[in-house]
């Protein structure tokens, strides 16, 4: 260690000159960059300073350049001690700056960090305990700072934790900073977490002494005995079943953050008190926290609501009512392409397309059971000639009626019917969220009616179709969940066993791994749920495949078997996108609005820089449209730099500047959104290249076999 320290100090004068030649802002940026966590997915995210790409630090001549691994870490530690000694000795500023520069230089020699995996609560019991204890630590900190604040509940959640408080004053961002500092103090004290069992009477006595009415209500809701309490040291406690870490010192303060505050009704009931919910996040390491915060920032940049407005794709018109989507021309183009692709794939897979009404007599929903089970999610009925009609919340009963329209033979099965059917469901205004939670949406519904022995093959066919469709949009990483029979269900033991075995068999034949949720199936049948992973690592529930023994029984569906006997068919519900609206939102966020070429609302924008180019550009647009290309002309008259910038901001994948030279030569100099040039092409060739790219689901530069510069090097 001493040798490494001497080597580091001796090389300061020789090795720091290269780093010190960089601007101080660049040096600071390097420190920040080294502290940040690299993205876990390839997303064209540039997180490396340009000067590092242009001139790697490996070109330095310092003897310490050869250090690696433990030797390098020892040198970094020694140099860090040297910096501290200089500061403590109040050395000259130049000497301290030189030592700091050398420390940064050594740190920059570390290899780039590998991908940071963000574990889930299910993966890591330590993480779950950390988050649960962090919630308690936060509540303790809040009541230290604001003694009049009353606590309610504080669970762990997917990416962290929260606690609800009843407090007359509004928590401010400055308050959240104070709360985090107080939490840090509690964690550094390494206070023990102690579990205590008490009688219900003792718990009530203690809560009444605290004057915490919400805890009394929670106590009344606990049915188990004895009552468990968790203490943090000797100062603070709450009703809790656990689990927790051993001491507050087991939580890394640098891996915890207090995020935000929002309103929340007590028990989720709008008639009860409005509380303040403080959200926090907790991880096992500061690197995980940095990665999570990076993803949060990326999610903000990709918010489909913001992009929908910025790219003029869709809107929610409050004059018409919340949760109702208005598709603008550009968004409609993308939606039409998605729907056309969906329809073509289904027809090729042996499906027939159906169209059914938007309303029906309410008796239909009573027969199906939806009126009894989902009435809270349905709009009120309307009176039509002394009968009540219901706007449809689901498509299933309509497909059942089509099946029941005639007597079916086993020779007709399987029947595969698909529909892009718009449905309407009541959602509270506070739950509405862009395209993700709306009141009117289009389900990509399909129903299969088959024989029991056909079920496994049909499920496998659905899995194949699901993969084929989702992968076309760039989603190829899935999480699969198989849910089995719940305690309350309809159907015989035999049919449940056969259906579950068929789902398992199909998954095994597909070669997909899956997890089993015992008892998590619907009351009417087992199911497979599929989550997709987007470009920044988030998972989204999309596809579902559900066996249904309920509707065939309720509607008395039958087919005639080979012996002339009437039997009940197996019915399968399935959706791939879930809904067009929600999938569009997911796709927009995953691509940051930079849709693949075949989906881009505008595939080619012409940028005329002389007035004579107008006629030429309009002719190009007409010819492009005849080849099913979406082309337009920017006639704003802006300067060339602004024309290009506007096209980039609108995520236009290909643009072409048109001047006198292009008019005379009949050529287009195509420029891609990635900043790469496709060269000058004759107009016919240029259009053919773009048409081929659109028809084969690739980018124009791939058609030409051109390798574009890496993102970040192109500008």
C-alpha positions in Angstrom: 0.0 0.0 0.0 2.9 2.4 0.9 4.6 1.6 -2.4 1.4 2.3 -4.3 0.9 5.6 -2.4 4.5 6.7 -3.2 4.0 5.7 -6.8 0.8 7.7 -6.9 2.3 10.7 -5.3 5.4 10.6 -7.4 3.4 10.4 -10.6 1.2 13.4 -9.8 3.5 15.9 -11.6 4.1 13.6 -14.6 0.6 12.1 -15.0 -1.8 14.9 -14.0 -0.9 17.2 -16.9 -3.0 15.3 -19.4 -6.1 15.4 -17.2 -5.6 19.0 -16.1 -5.5 20.1 -19.7 -9.2 19.3 -19.8 -11.7 22.0 -18.8 -12.8 21.9 -15.2 -16.4 21.3 -16.3 -15.2 18.2 -18.1 -13.4 16.9 -15.0 -16.5 17.4 -12.9 -18.5 15.6 -15.6 -16.1 12.7 -15.4 -16.6 12.4 -11.6 -20.3 12.4 -12.1 -20.1 9.9 -14.9 -18.1 7.5 -12.9 -20.6 7.7 -10.0 -23.5 7.0 -12.3 -24.7 3.6 -13.2 -24.6 2.3 -16.8 -27.9 1.5 -18.4 -28.9 -2.1 -18.3 -30.3 -2.1 -21.8 -29.2 -0.9 -25.2 -31.2 2.3 -25.7 -29.0 4.6 -27.6 -28.4 6.5 -24.3 -25.1 8.3 -24.3 -23.4 8.6 -20.9 -19.8 9.0 -21.8 -18.1 12.4 -22.1 -17.1 13.2 -25.7 -13.5 13.9 -24.8 -13.2 10.4 -23.4 -14.3 8.8 -26.7 -11.9 11.1 -28.6 -8.8 10.5 -26.4 -9.0 7.6 -23.9 -7.2 8.0 -20.6 -5.2 4.9 -21.5 -2.8 7.1 -23.5 -1.4 8.6 -20.4 2.2 7.8 -19.6 2.0 7.6 -15.8 3.5 4.5 -14.2 0.2 4.0 -12.4 -1.5 3.4 -15.8 -0.5 -0.3 -15.5 -2.4 -0.7 -12.3 -5.4 -3.0 -12.3 -7.8 -4.6 -9.9 -6.7 -4.5 -6.3 -3.5 -2.6 -7.0 -5.5 0.2 -8.7 -8.0 0.3 -5.8 -5.1 0.5 -3.3 -3.6 3.4 -5.3 -7.0 5.1 -5.3 -7.3 4.7 -1.6 -3.8 6.0 -1.0 -4.4 9.0 -3.2 -7.7 9.7 -1.4 -5.8 9.7 1.9 -3.2 12.0 0.4 -6.0 14.4 -0.6 -7.5 14.4 2.9 -4.0 14.9 4.5 -3.4 17.9 2.2 -6.8 19.4 3.1 -6.3 18.9 6.8 -2.8 20.4 6.6 -4.4 23.4 4.7 -1.9 23.0 1.9 -1.8 25.4 -1.1 -4.8 25.3 -3.3 -2.7 24.3 -6.4 -1.3 21.4 -4.5 -4.7 20.2 -3.4 -6.1 20.6 -6.9 -3.3 18.6 -8.4 -3.8 15.8 -5.9 -7.6 15.8 -6.6 -6.9 15.7 -10.3 -4.6 12.7 -9.9 -7.3 11.0 -7.8 -9.9 11.5 -10.5 -7.3 10.2 -13.1 -6.8 7.0 -11.1 -10.6 6.5 -10.7 -11.1 7.0 -14.4 -8.8 4.0 -15.0 -11.4 1.7 -13.5 -13.2 -0.4 -16.1 -16.7 0.7 -17.1 -19.3 -0.6 -14.7 -21.3 -3.6 -15.8 -25.1 -3.6 -16.0 -26.8 -3.0 -12.7 -29.6 -5.4 -12.0 -32.5 -4.1 -10.0 -33.9 -6.9 -8.0 -37.6 -7.2 -7.1 -39.1 -7.8 -3.7 -39.8 -11.4 -4.8 -36.2 -11.9 -5.7 -34.6 -10.5 -2.6 -35.9 -11.0 1.0 -33.2 -8.5 2.1 -34.6 -5.8 -0.2 -38.1 -6.4 1.0 -37.0 -6.1 4.6 -35.0 -3.0 3.8 -38.0 -1.3 2.2 -40.3 -2.2 5.1 -37.9 -0.9 7.7 -37.3 2.2 5.6 -41.0 3.0 5.8 -40.9 2.7 9.6 -37.8 4.8 9.8 -39.4 7.5 7.6 -42.5 7.5 9.9 -40.3 7.8 12.9 -38.4 10.7 11.3 -41.7 12.5 10.4 -43.0 12.3 13.9 -39.7 13.5 15.3 -39.9 16.6 13.1 -43.7 17.0 13.1 -45.0 15.6 16.4 -48.6 16.4 15.5 -48.5 14.2 12.4 -50.5 11.0 12.8 -49.4 7.8 11.1 -51.7 5.3 9.4 -50.2 2.6 7.2 -46.8 2.2 5.6 -46.1 -0.8 3.4 -43.3 -1.8 1.0 -44.3 -1.5 -2.7 -42.7 -2.5 -6.0 -39.9 0.1 -6.1 -39.8 1.3 -2.5 -42.3 2.2 0.2 -44.7 4.8 1.4 -46.4 6.0 4.6 -49.7 7.9 4.9 -49.9 10.7 7.4 -52.7 12.9 8.7 -51.2 16.3 9.2 -52.9 19.7 8.9 -49.9 21.4 7.2 -48.9 20.4 3.6 -45.5 18.7 3.4 -43.2 20.7 1.1 -40.1 19.7 -0.9 -38.0 21.3 1.8 -39.8 19.1 4.4 -38.9 16.0 2.4 -35.2 17.0 2.5 -35.4 17.4 6.3 -37.2 14.0 6.6 -34.4 12.4 4.6 -31.7 13.9 6.8 -33.5 12.7 9.9 -33.8 9.2 8.4 -30.0 9.2 7.8 -29.5 10.0 11.5 -31.7 7.1 12.5 -30.0 4.7 10.2 -26.5 5.7 11.3 -27.4 5.1 15.0 -27.9 1.4 14.2 -31.0 1.2 16.4 -32.3 -2.4 16.9 -35.7 -3.5 15.5 -37.5 -5.4 18.2 -40.6 -7.5 17.7 -43.1 -7.7 20.6 -46.3 -9.7 21.1 -49.0 -8.1 23.1 -52.7 -8.7 23.9 -55.3 -6.8 22.0 -56.2 -5.0 25.2 -52.6 -4.0 25.8 -52.2 -2.8 22.2 -55.4 -0.7 22.5 -54.2 0.8 25.8 -50.9 1.9 24.3 -52.5 3.3 21.1 -55.0 5.4 23.2 -52.1 6.7 25.2 -50.5 7.9 22.0 -53.7 9.5 20.7 -53.5 7.7 17.3 -57.1 7.0 16.1 -56.0 5.5 12.8 -54.0 2.9 14.6 -57.1 2.0 16.6 -59.0 1.4 13.4 -56.2 -0.7 12.1 -56.1 -2.7 15.3 -59.9 -3.4 15.0 -59.2 -4.8 11.5 -56.6 -7.3 12.7 -58.2 -10.7 13.3 -55.1 -12.7 14.3 -53.9 -13.1 17.8 -51.5 -12.1 19.4 -51.0 -8.5 18.2 -47.4 -7.9 17.0 -45.6 -4.6 17.5 -42.2 -3.6 16.0 -40.0 -1.1 17.9 -37.2 1.0 16.6 -34.9 1.4 19.6 -36.9 2.5 22.6 -38.4 5.6 20.9 -40.9 4.6 18.3 -43.2 1.6 17.5 -46.1 0.7 15.2 -48.5 -2.2 14.7 -46.8 -4.5 12.3 -46.4 -8.2 11.2 -42.9 -7.7 9.8 -40.5 -8.6 8.4 -37.7 -6.2 9.1 -33.9 -5.9 9.2 -32.0 -6.4 12.4 -31.0 -2.8 13.0 -31.4 0.5 11.2 -27.7 0.3 10.4 -28.4 -2.5 8.0 -29.9 0.1 5.6 -27.4 2.1 3.5 -28.5 5.8 3.7 -27.0 6.3 0.3 -29.3 3.7 -1.1 -32.5 5.4 0.2 -34.3 8.4 -1.2 -37.5 10.3 -0.3 -39.2 10.9 -3.6 -42.5 12.8 -3.4 -45.8 13.5 -1.6 -49.3 13.0 -2.9 -52.8 12.9 -1.6 -54.5 9.6 -0.7 -57.9 8.9 0.9 -57.9 6.9 4.1 -58.7 3.3 3.1 -59.0 4.5 -0.5 -62.5 5.8 0.4 -63.4 9.2 -1.1 -65.8 9.8 1.8 -63.0 9.5 4.4 -60.1 11.8 5.3 -57.6 13.0 2.7 -54.1 12.0 3.9 -50.6 12.9 2.7 -48.7 9.9 1.3 -44.9 10.3 1.3 -43.2 8.0 -1.2 -39.7 6.7 -0.9 -37.4 4.3 -2.6 -34.9 1.9 -1.0 -32.3 -0.4 -2.5 -29.5 -2.7 -1.5 -26.7 -0.4 -2.8 -26.2 3.2 -4.0 -25.5 1.8 -7.4 -28.9 0.3 -7.6 -30.4 3.6 -6.4 -28.5 5.5 -9.1 -29.8 3.0 -11.8 -33.3 3.3 -10.5 -33.2 7.1 -10.5 -31.7 7.1 -14.0 -34.7 5.0 -15.1 -37.1 7.3 -13.4 -35.6 10.3 -15.3 -35.8 8.3 -18.5 -39.4 7.5 -17.8 -40.2 11.2 -17.4 -38.5 11.9 -20.7 -40.6 9.2 -22.4 -43.9 10.0 -20.8 -46.5 9.2 -23.5 -48.8 12.0 -22.4 -46.1 14.6 -23.0 -45.0 12.9 -26.3 -48.6 12.6 -27.4 -49.0 16.3 -27.2 -45.5 17.2 -28.5 -45.8 14.9 -31.5 -49.5 15.7 -32.1 -50.6 12.0 -31.8 -53.6 12.2 -29.5 -55.4 14.2 -26.9 -57.9 13.9 -24.0 -60.5 16.5 -24.5 -61.9 17.5 -21.2 -64.8 19.3 -22.9 -65.9 15.8 -24.0 -65.1 14.1 -20.7 -62.2 12.5 -19.0 -60.7 9.2 -20.1 -61.9 9.5 -23.7 -59.2 9.5 -26.3 -59.2 11.7 -29.5 -56.8 10.3 -32.1 -55.1 13.0 -34.2 -54.1 12.4 -37.8 -50.5 11.3 -37.0 -51.6 9.1 -34.1 -54.3 7.6 -36.3 -51.8 6.7 -38.9 -49.8 4.7 -36.4 -52.9 3.1 -34.9 -54.1 2.1 -38.4 -50.8 0.4 -39.1 -50.9 -1.4 -35.8 -54.4 -2.6 -36.4 -53.8 -3.6 -40.1 -50.7 -5.6 -39.0 -52.8 -7.3 -36.2 -55.6 -8.2 -38.6 -53.3 -9.6 -41.3 -51.4 -11.8 -38.7 -54.7 -13.1 -37.3 -56.1 -13.9 -40.7 -52.9 -15.8 -41.6 -53.2 -17.7 -38.4 -56.7 -19.0 -39.2 -58.8 -16.4 -37.4 -62.0 -14.9 -38.6 -62.7 -11.2 -37.8 -65.9 -10.2 -36.2 -67.7 -6.9 -35.7 -70.3 -6.7 -32.9 -72.5 -3.9 -31.5 -71.5 -1.4 -28.8 -74.7 -1.8 -26.7 -77.0 -4.7 -25.8 -79.9 -5.5 -23.6 -78.8 -5.6 -20.0 -80.2 -9.1 -19.6 -77.2 -10.3 -21.7 -74.9 -9.0 -19.0 -76.9 -10.6 -16.3 -76.8 -14.0 -18.1 -73.0 -13.7 -18.6 -72.5 -12.7 -14.9 -70.8 -9.4 -15.7 -73.7 -7.4 -14.2 -73.3 -9.2 -10.9 -69.5 -9.3 -10.8 -68.4 -6.1 -12.5 -71.3 -3.7 -12.0 -69.1 -1.1 -10.3 -67.0 -0.9 -13.5 -70.0 -0.5 -15.8 -71.7 2.7 -16.9 -75.4 3.1 -16.0 -78.0 1.6 -18.2 -80.1 3.5 -20.7 -83.9 3.1 -21.3 -84.9 2.1 -24.7 -88.6 1.4 -25.3 -89.2 0.3 -21.8 -86.1 -1.9 -21.8 -82.7 -1.3 -20.4 -79.6 -1.4 -22.6 -76.0 -1.5 -21.5 -73.0 0.0 -23.3 -70.7 -2.9 -23.5 -67.8 -3.3 -21.0 -66.6 -6.5 -22.7 -66.9 -8.3 -26.0 -67.1 -11.9 -24.7 -70.9 -12.3 -24.6 -71.3 -11.1 -28.2 -68.9 -13.8 -29.5 -70.8 -16.3 -27.4 -74.1 -15.3 -29.1 -72.5 -15.7 -32.5 -71.4 -19.3 -31.5 -74.9 -20.0 -30.3 -76.5 -18.8 -33.5 -76.5 -22.3 -34.9 -75.8 -25.9 -33.9 -72.1 -26.7 -34.1 -70.4 -30.0 -35.0 -67.1 -31.2 -33.6 -65.9 -31.1 -37.2 -66.2 -27.2 -37.2 -63.9 -26.9 -34.1 -61.7 -25.1 -33.4 -63.4 -21.8 -34.2 -61.1 -18.8 -33.8 -62.8 -15.4 -33.8 -61.0 -12.1 -33.3 -62.3 -8.5 -32.9 -60.9 -5.1 -32.3 -63.9 -4.2 -30.2 -64.3 -0.9 -28.4 -65.6 -1.2 -24.8 -66.5 1.3 -22.1 -65.8 1.0 -18.4 -66.4 3.4 -15.6 -63.2 4.5 -13.9 -63.0 7.2 -11.2 -61.5 10.4 -12.4 -58.7 10.2 -10.0 -57.5 6.9 -11.5 -57.4 8.1 -15.1 -53.9 8.2 -16.6 -53.2 9.1 -20.2 -53.7 6.1 -22.4 -53.0 3.7 -19.6 -56.3 4.1 -17.8 -59.2 5.3 -19.8 -63.0 4.9 -20.0 -63.2 3.9 -23.6 -60.7 1.6 -25.2 -60.3 -1.0 -28.0 -59.5 -4.5 -26.9 -57.7 -6.8 -29.3 -60.1 -9.6 -28.2 -60.2 -13.1 -29.5 -62.1 -16.2 -28.5 -61.4 -19.8 -29.4 -64.0 -22.5 -29.1 -62.4 -26.0 -29.2 -62.5 -29.6 -28.1 -60.6 -30.6 -24.9 -58.1 -32.5 -26.9 -57.4 -29.5 -29.1 -56.6 -27.1 -26.2 -52.9 -27.6 -26.0 -52.3 -27.1 -29.7 -54.5 -24.0 -29.6 -52.7 -22.5 -26.7 -49.4 -23.1 -28.4 -50.7 -21.4 -31.5 -51.7 -18.4 -29.4 -48.2 -18.3 -27.8 -46.6 -18.4 -31.3 -48.9 -15.6 -32.6 -48.2 -13.5 -29.5 -44.5 -13.8 -30.0 -44.7 -13.0 -33.7 -46.8 -9.9 -33.1 -45.0 -8.5 -30.1 -41.5 -9.0 -31.5 -42.4 -7.0 -34.5 -42.7 -4.0 -32.2 -39.4 -4.7 -30.6 -40.7 -6.6 -27.5 -38.9 -9.9 -27.2 -38.2 -10.2 -23.4 -41.1 -11.7 -21.5 -42.1 -12.7 -18.0 -44.7 -15.6 -18.0 -47.0 -16.4 -15.2 -49.3 -19.5 -14.9 -52.2 -19.1 -12.5 -54.0 -22.2 -11.2 -57.4 -23.0 -9.7 -58.5 -20.7 -6.8 -60.4 -21.8 -3.8 -63.7 -20.6 -5.3 -64.3 -21.7 -8.8 -66.7 -23.2 -11.3 -66.2 -26.4 -13.3 -65.3 -30.0 -12.4 -62.0 -31.2 -11.0 -61.4 -33.1 -14.2 -61.8 -30.2 -16.6 -59.6 -27.9 -14.4 -56.9 -30.6 -14.4 -57.1 -31.1 -18.2 -57.1 -27.4 -18.9 -54.1 -26.7 -16.6 -52.2 -29.6 -18.0 -52.8 -28.2 -21.5 -51.5 -24.8 -20.6 -48.4 -26.4 -19.0 -47.9 -28.6 -22.0 -48.1 -25.7 -24.4 -45.6 -23.6 -22.4 -43.2 -26.5 -22.3 -43.5 -27.1 -26.1 -42.9 -23.4 -26.6 -39.8 -23.6 -24.5 -40.7 -20.7 -22.3 -39.9 -20.6 -18.6 -42.7 -19.5 -16.3 -43.6 -19.1 -12.7 -46.7 -20.6 -11.1 -49.2 -18.6 -9.1 -51.0 -21.3 -7.1 -54.6 -20.4 -6.7 -54.2 -17.2 -8.7 -56.5 -18.2 -11.6 -59.9 -16.7 -12.3 -62.9 -18.4 -10.8 -63.8 -19.6 -14.3 -60.5 -21.1 -15.4 -56.7 -21.2 -15.3 -54.7 -18.6 -17.2 -51.4 -17.5 -18.6 -50.3 -13.9 -18.3 -47.4 -12.4 -20.2 -45.5 -9.2 -19.3 -43.2 -7.4 -21.8 -40.0 -5.6 -20.9 -39.5 -2.2 -22.5 -36.3 -0.4 -23.5 -35.6 0.9 -20.0 -36.3 -2.3 -18.2 -39.9 -1.8 -17.0 -42.3 -4.6 -17.3 -45.9 -4.2 -18.5 -48.8 -6.6 -18.3 -50.1 -7.1 -21.9 -51.1 -10.5 -23.1 -53.4 -13.0 -21.4 -54.8 -16.4 -22.3 -57.7 -17.6 -20.1 -59.7 -20.8 -20.2 -63.3 -20.2 -19.4 -65.7 -22.9 -18.1 -68.2 -20.3 -16.9 -69.7 -18.7 -20.1 -70.2 -22.0 -22.0 -72.1 -23.2 -18.9 -74.1 -20.0 -18.5 -75.1 -19.8 -22.1 -75.4 -23.6 -22.5 -73.0 -23.8 -25.4 -72.9 -27.2 -27.2 -71.4 -29.1 -30.1 -72.4 -32.5 -31.4 -69.5 -35.1 -31.0 -68.7 -38.0 -33.1 -71.2 -40.2 -31.3 -74.0 -37.7 -31.8 -74.0 -36.6 -28.2 -74.1 -32.9 -27.2 -71.0 -31.7 -25.4 -69.8 -28.4 -23.9 -66.8 -26.8 -25.8 -63.8 -25.3 -24.2 -63.7 -21.5 -24.5 -60.5 -19.5 -24.5 -60.2 -15.8 -24.0 -57.1 -14.2 -25.3 -55.6 -10.7 -25.9 -52.2 -9.9 -27.1 -52.0 -6.1 -26.8 -54.6 -5.9 -24.0 -55.9 -2.8 -25.5 -54.8 -0.6 -28.5 -54.7 2.5 -26.3 -52.5 1.0 -23.6 -50.2 -0.7 -26.0 -49.8 2.5 -28.0 -48.8 4.3 -24.8 -46.3 1.5 -23.9 -44.8 1.5 -27.4 -44.5 5.3 -27.4 -42.6 5.3 -24.1 -40.4 2.4 -25.1 -39.3 4.1 -28.3 -39.4 7.6 -26.8 -41.7 8.5 -29.7 -39.0 7.4 -32.2 -41.1 4.7 -33.8 -39.6 2.1 -36.1 -39.6 3.3 -39.8 -42.6 1.2 -40.8 -44.7 2.8 -38.1 -43.5 6.4 -38.3 -46.4 8.8 -38.8 -44.2 10.7 -41.4 -41.5 8.6 -43.1 -40.0 11.3 -45.3 -40.0 15.1 -45.0 -38.7 17.2 -47.8 -37.0 20.5 -46.8 -37.1 23.0 -49.7 -34.5 25.8 -49.5 -35.5 27.6 -52.8 -38.9 28.7 -53.9 -38.6 26.8 -57.2 -38.5 23.5 -55.3 -42.2 23.6 -54.3 -43.5 21.9 -57.4 -40.7 19.3 -57.4 -41.4 18.5 -53.7 -45.1 18.1 -54.3 -44.4 15.7 -57.2 -42.1 13.6 -54.9 -44.8 13.4 -52.3 -47.4 12.3 -54.8 -45.1 9.5 -56.1 -44.3 8.5 -52.5 -47.9 8.2 -51.6 -48.6 5.9 -54.6 -46.0 3.6 -53.1 -47.7 3.7 -49.7 -45.0 6.0 -48.2 -46.0 8.8 -45.8 -44.3 11.9 -47.1 -44.7 15.6 -46.5 -43.1 19.0 -47.4 -42.1 21.6 -44.8 -43.3 24.8 -46.4 -42.7 27.0 -43.4 -39.9 28.9 -45.1 -37.6 28.6 -42.1 -33.8 28.6 -42.4 -32.3 25.2 -43.2 -31.0 24.6 -39.6 -34.4 25.2 -38.2 -36.0 22.9 -40.9 -33.7 20.1 -39.9 -34.2 20.7 -36.2 -38.0 20.7 -36.5 -37.9 17.4 -38.4 -35.6 15.8 -35.7 -37.9 17.1 -32.9 -40.9 15.5 -34.7 -39.0 12.2 -34.9 -39.1 12.1 -38.7 -36.9 9.2 -39.7 -35.7 10.4 -43.1 -35.4 13.9 -44.5 -34.1 15.4 -47.7 -32.9 19.0 -48.4 -34.2 20.1 -51.9 -32.5 22.9 -53.8 -31.6 23.8 -57.4 -29.1 20.9 -57.5 -31.7 18.3 -56.6 -34.3 19.7 -59.0 -31.8 19.6 -61.9 -30.4 16.2 -61.2 -33.6 14.5 -60.1 -31.8 13.1 -57.1 -32.5 13.1 -53.3 -29.7 13.3 -50.7 -31.3 11.4 -47.9 -30.4 12.0 -44.3 -31.6 9.7 -41.5 -32.7 10.6 -38.0 -29.5 9.0 -36.7 -27.5 11.7 -38.4 -26.1 9.5 -41.1 -26.2 10.2 -44.8 -27.6 7.6 -47.2 -25.9 9.4 -50.1 -27.5 10.9 -53.3 -29.9 8.5 -54.9 -32.0 8.9 -58.0 -35.6 9.7 -57.0 -37.0 6.3 -58.2 -34.2 4.4 -56.3 -34.7 6.5 -53.2 -38.4 5.8 -53.1 -37.8 2.1 -53.8 -35.3 1.9 -50.9 -37.8 3.5 -48.5 -40.7 1.4 -49.7 -38.6 -1.8 -49.2 -37.7 -0.7 -45.7 -41.3 -0.1 -44.8 -42.5 -3.4 -46.3 -39.7 -5.5 -44.6 -39.8 -3.8 -41.2 -36.3 -2.5 -41.3 -34.6 0.9 -41.6 -33.6 2.5 -44.9 -29.9 2.4 -44.2 -30.2 -1.4 -43.6 -31.7 -1.8 -47.1 -28.6 -0.1 -48.5 -26.2 -2.0 -46.2 -24.9 1.2 -44.7 -23.5 1.3 -41.2 -24.3 4.5 -39.5 -22.2 6.2 -36.8 -22.9 5.3 -33.2 -25.5 7.4 -31.5 -23.7 10.4 -29.9 -20.8 10.4 -32.4 -23.1 11.7 -35.2 -23.6 15.2 -34.2 
